[in-house]
């Protein structure tokens, strides 16, 4: 049976305690002084609330290990005894799973090839088997898991927990109207949250990466596809029905190639990692010389975005041109974002930017300066994400944990 969703609580005192608990979860290692400033409650009130939450086993206080003059800073964190969260990033090419505590601290993570071509049922069974394996390696029994988050790079209905579509060649029918949240909850008996993969990575960016001190920024994720997530006033903007962030399907060339979504000239069809790899392979098939073929052992199908990036750094003209053209398209679309949203920053991440951060960012900055309004272009800081490939799994685990705070509080006050 699917897991029951959380129920509301009553009582002013309980609501106050819950709001403080959520603030502590949102700001791990926060001090009482900082909590008082953030919540608007007096120091005396915070002391009483924190003591109550600690007595219920919800919080722990830890002395900072940093060497400072005077009293050591005391930090507030959710108790690890409350349980753990699993994040699953089900990507086009890679499956990544992370186990964290409720504060977002990573316990263990693992990745393997997704192999989507094997079909939905096989992919899900392999994903579930890897999840079991990761929990075993972490020494975390399933009964201690309070939530599972799943990030998926298709069109998602987060409220119902459905994958509505997955516009990838050969996968459209496999992933049409799939109740993925319910499938996961049936298999593990644990509450599940389904989220768009770009939002999951952006959450990691906000929590652990370059977005920690930013309130208004755009995260752009470029890998086999291209997506984005918007943070406005420190909160993810989802749009009217949760479809905001389809950056990869902005039209950059009306006469461009057909995109997997059915439109022509989408950014994803012009600048994704898969498009770049295919462009290089096609050029080689037509007789264009390139180091990439030798670097791939003579097999064009083994030419990866990492190989193309390395070849570009070694002055391979085909590789350099393919990356530069893609960066120009991303830059043109980014300039539209800068003009429309006036963000503090645009953070670029994903496999493409992990492979060739310097070359891509330099070209994007040049195009944004050329195409965006001067003030907005000067306001926006363009940067590459410092996070690794497990960011999506960690981000969706963080979102799933936030969704369970109320249920954990209810359990504590009723026990």
Secondary structure by P-SEA (a helix, b strand, c coil): cccccbbbbbcaaaaaaaaaaaaaaacccccaaaaaaaacccaaaaaaaaaaaaaaccccccccccccccccbbbbbccccccbbbbbbccccbbbbbbbcccccccccccccccccccaaaaaaaaaaaaaaaaaaaccccccccbbbbbbccccccccccccccccccccccccccaaaaaaaaaccbbbbbbbaaaaaaaaaacccccccccbbbbbbbccccccccccccccccccccccccccccccccccccccccccccccccccaaaaaaaaaaaaaaccccccccccccccccccaaaaaaaaaaccaaaaaaaaaaaaaaaaaaaaaaacccccbbbbbcccccccaaaaaaaaaaaaaacccaaaaaabbbbbbccccaaaaaaaaaaaaaaaaaaaaaaaaac
